[in-house]
Amino acid sequence: MDVVLVSRTQAKLEATAEEIRAEHPGRRVKCVRADFTDPDTAAVYSHVGRELHGLEVGVLVNNVGLSHPHPEYFLKAVEDRSGDADGGKAALSAGWGPQLIDNMIRCNITSMVNMCRLVMPGMVDRKRGCVINIGSTASRIPCPLLTMYGATKKFVEKFSRELNTEYGGRGKHGSNITVQCVMPGFVATKMSKISSTSLMVPSPDTFVRSALQTTGLEPVTTGYLPHSLMVKGIELAESISESMMARTVMNNMLGLRSRALRRQAREQQQREEAQAAAATD
Ligand SMILES: NC(=O)c1ccc[n+]([C@@H]2O[C@H](COP(=O)([O-])OP(=O)(O)OC[C@H]3O[C@@H](n4cnc5c(N)ncnc54)[C@H](OP(=O)(O)O)[C@@H]3O)[C@@H](O)[C@H]2O)c1
């Protein structure tokens, strides 16, 4: 299968394309640079549409996603920090502020809907195709302090489920297109900021190998048995007491938030000490 990679950073796109070409000589790999947080969504998707024109896309994977820099209260996460001493530059570059709202919606929702809009007509004409939308267990289990993220992933789950009913199935009314929502728990990536793997935090390779076993079989899945067991356990606890489960998760999230804030304070102190040392040299 030839591959089209669509993402934001040209250098990373080229590096991934080289990796694929080295592992699968003869396969063609095309890179399309697009920033899905760009407010000019019409321009973004007409560019992507032009780049895809004439290609028969058999499998579409909507993987792009944006989360909060760390768990945070909604109002704090989207607070306008332009009154900060640096004019809000540090907060903005870390991903905080009112723009987090639009960025997350554009990255997690608008991109998926538009990529389906661009690619699925060809699949419908050919009466075959597969769309894999990457959601998150955050749409199934409580995720306070990641409220925006969890809510956008709920959209991914619902959109995929209904689209699968509309376009799945064969026969007179079916288009024979599989639309699957894969909802991982933690995977060891840049987004999760977890580098060591374990049973509950698989590597991307382990996760993808497992998730691909479910394609065409399960329309909505975590894609990985230990994550499914975790979700079932939490759903069971919720069936006994939803509020108790919500409080338990909130306490865990507050722990993660405290750890992240301590790390941030340490890094800030190190930066200030380095600046002071440089100034006295
Ligand atoms: N990792 C987890 O624990 C976890 C758990 C549940 C669900 N998920 C979901 O899994 C998917 C993949 O996440 P990941 O962990 O692999 O995240 P990641 O390491 O942060 O990778 C995200 C990918 O999206 C691209 N991207 C980010 N912002 C973009 C933008 N504005 N425009 C275009 N491309 C952009 C990134 O490109 P650059 O590198 O160029 O920025 C990168 O290729 C996401 O949908 C995420 O929500 C992840």
The ligand as a Tripos MOL2 file, in Angstrom:
@<TRIPOS>MOLECULE
LIG
   48    52     1     0     0
SMALL
NO_CHARGES

@<TRIPOS>ATOM
      1 N1         -0.6510    8.9100   23.8210 N.am      1 LIG1
      2 C1         -1.7170    8.6070   24.5310 C.2       1 LIG1
      3 O1         -1.6060    8.2260   25.7090 O.2       1 LIG1
      4 C2         -3.0940    8.6970   23.9180 C.ar      1 LIG1
      5 C3         -4.1790    8.2120   24.6540 C.ar      1 LIG1
      6 C4         -5.4440    8.2770   24.1050 C.ar      1 LIG1
      7 C5         -5.6170    8.7870   22.8350 C.ar      1 LIG1
      8 N2         -4.5550    9.2630   22.1400 N.ar      1 LIG1
      9 C6         -4.8110    9.8020   20.8080 C.3       1 LIG1
     10 O2         -3.9560    9.1920   19.8790 O.3       1 LIG1
     11 C7         -3.6790   10.0890   18.8000 C.3       1 LIG1
     12 C8         -2.1830   10.1690   18.5900 C.3       1 LIG1
     13 O3         -1.6120   10.7350   19.7570 O.3       1 LIG1
     14 P1         -0.0580   10.6200   20.1250 P.3       1 LIG1
     15 O4          0.0080   10.2000   21.5280 O.co2     1 LIG1
     16 O5          0.6760    9.8600   19.0860 O.co2     1 LIG1
     17 O6          0.2800   12.1710   20.0760 O.3       1 LIG1
     18 P2          1.6160   12.9080   19.6570 P.3       1 LIG1
     19 O7          2.7770   12.0940   20.0350 O.co2     1 LIG1
     20 O8          1.4880   14.2850   20.2470 O.co2     1 LIG1
     21 O9          1.4750   12.9670   18.0690 O.3       1 LIG1
     22 C9          0.4620   13.7330   17.4980 C.3       1 LIG1
     23 C10         0.6730   13.8180   16.0010 C.3       1 LIG1
     24 O10        -0.2210   14.8380   15.5270 O.3       1 LIG1
     25 C11         0.5050   15.8250   14.8420 C.3       1 LIG1
     26 N3         -0.0300   17.1400   15.1130 N.ar      1 LIG1
     27 C12        -0.1500   17.7450   16.3210 C.ar      1 LIG1
     28 N4         -0.6840   18.9540   16.1610 N.ar      1 LIG1
     29 C13        -0.8940   19.1060   14.8280 C.ar      1 LIG1
     30 C14        -1.4140   20.1480   14.0470 C.ar      1 LIG1
     31 N5         -1.8100   21.2970   14.5920 N.pl3     1 LIG1
     32 N6         -1.5010   19.9990   12.7230 N.ar      1 LIG1
     33 C15        -1.0850   18.8520   12.1310 C.ar      1 LIG1
     34 N7         -0.5790   17.8260   12.8260 N.ar      1 LIG1
     35 C16        -0.4790   17.9580   14.1680 C.ar      1 LIG1
     36 C17         1.9020   15.7560   15.4120 C.3       1 LIG1
     37 O11         2.7930   16.3130   14.4900 O.3       1 LIG1
     38 P3          4.1040   17.0940   15.0100 P.3       1 LIG1
     39 O12         4.9680   16.0610   15.6390 O.co2     1 LIG1
     40 O13         4.6460   17.7050   13.8060 O.co2     1 LIG1
     41 O14         3.6320   18.0790   16.0250 O.co2     1 LIG1
     42 C18         2.0640   14.2580   15.6070 C.3       1 LIG1
     43 O15         2.4040   13.6290   14.3790 O.3       1 LIG1
     44 C19        -4.3160   11.4230   19.1950 C.3       1 LIG1
     45 O16        -5.5520   11.5660   18.5550 O.3       1 LIG1
     46 C20        -4.5280   11.2860   20.6940 C.3       1 LIG1
     47 O17        -5.5860   12.0900   21.1590 O.3       1 LIG1
     48 C21        -3.2910    9.2200   22.6370 C.ar      1 LIG1
@<TRIPOS>BOND
     1     1     2 1
     2     2     3 2
     3     2     4 1
     4     4     5 ar
     5     4    48 ar
     6     5     6 ar
     7     6     7 ar
     8     7     8 ar
     9     8     9 1
    10     8    48 ar
    11     9    10 1
    12     9    46 1
    13    10    11 1
    14    11    12 1
    15    11    44 1
    16    12    13 1
    17    13    14 1
    18    14    15 2
    19    14    16 1
    20    14    17 1
    21    17    18 1
    22    18    19 2
    23    18    20 1
    24    18    21 1
    25    21    22 1
    26    22    23 1
    27    23    24 1
    28    23    42 1
    29    24    25 1
    30    25    26 1
    31    25    36 1
    32    26    27 ar
    33    26    35 ar
    34    27    28 ar
    35    28    29 ar
    36    29    30 ar
    37    29    35 ar
    38    30    31 1
    39    30    32 ar
    40    32    33 ar
    41    33    34 ar
    42    34    35 ar
    43    36    37 1
    44    36    42 1
    45    37    38 1
    46    38    39 2
    47    38    40 1
    48    38    41 1
    49    42    43 1
    50    44    45 1
    51    44    46 1
    52    46    47 1
@<TRIPOS>SUBSTRUCTURE
     1 LIG1         1 GROUP 0 **** ****
